[in-house]
């Protein structure tokens, strides 16, 4: 009889742990359908660069980018 009681206590403990672990907590992970981030393609970056960088301005733009890269390191 003592073994039966211990088994029931163990089964109830596992059930309580499972129920507590499966509660309705909100998850920090985004849902698959709510992806609001967008990633630019290489063609989009090239088109943007062509609009922003003029031939006369290219050297100054390059210097600015090099300063940003050096500052990040």
C-alpha positions as CSV (number, residue, x, y, z in Angstrom):
1,X,0.0,0.0,0.0
2,X,2.9,2.4,0.7
3,X,4.2,2.0,-2.9
4,X,0.8,2.9,-4.3
5,X,0.6,6.0,-2.3
6,X,4.1,7.1,-3.4
7,X,3.2,6.4,-7.0
8,X,0.0,8.5,-6.8
9,X,2.0,11.4,-5.2
10,X,4.6,11.2,-8.0
11,X,1.9,11.1,-10.7
12,X,0.1,14.1,-9.1
13,X,3.4,16.0,-8.8
14,X,4.2,15.4,-12.5
15,X,0.7,16.5,-13.4
16,X,1.0,19.7,-11.4
17,X,4.4,20.5,-13.0
18,X,3.0,19.9,-16.5
19,X,0.0,22.1,-15.9
20,X,2.2,24.9,-14.4
21,X,4.6,24.7,-17.2
22,X,1.9,24.9,-19.9
23,X,0.2,28.0,-18.5
24,X,-0.9,30.8,-20.8
25,X,2.2,32.9,-20.5
26,X,2.9,35.2,-23.4
27,X,5.9,34.4,-25.4
28,X,8.7,36.9,-26.4
29,X,9.1,35.2,-29.7
30,X,7.3,36.9,-32.6
31,X,4.6,35.0,-34.4
32,X,5.3,33.9,-37.9
33,X,2.6,36.1,-39.5
34,X,3.7,39.3,-37.7
35,X,7.1,39.8,-39.3
36,X,7.3,43.5,-39.7
37,X,11.0,43.8,-40.3
38,X,12.1,44.2,-43.9
39,X,15.5,43.4,-45.3
40,X,16.9,45.2,-48.3
41,X,18.2,43.3,-51.2
42,X,21.5,44.1,-52.8
43,X,19.8,45.7,-55.8
44,X,17.9,48.0,-53.4
45,X,21.2,49.0,-51.7
46,X,22.8,49.7,-55.0
47,X,19.9,51.8,-56.2
48,X,20.0,53.8,-53.0
49,X,23.7,54.3,-53.3
50,X,23.4,55.5,-56.9
51,X,20.8,58.1,-55.8
52,X,22.8,59.3,-52.8
53,X,26.4,59.3,-54.1
54,X,27.2,61.6,-57.0
55,X,30.5,61.2,-58.9
56,X,31.8,64.5,-57.5
57,X,30.8,63.5,-54.0
58,X,32.1,59.9,-54.0
59,X,35.4,60.6,-52.3
60,X,33.8,62.5,-49.5
61,X,31.2,59.8,-49.0
62,X,34.0,57.1,-48.9
63,X,35.9,59.1,-46.3
64,X,32.7,59.4,-44.2
65,X,32.1,55.6,-44.4
66,X,35.7,54.9,-43.4
67,X,35.4,57.2,-40.4
68,X,32.2,55.3,-39.3
69,X,33.9,52.0,-39.7
70,X,36.9,53.1,-37.7
71,X,34.6,54.5,-35.0
72,X,32.8,51.1,-34.7
73,X,36.0,49.2,-34.2
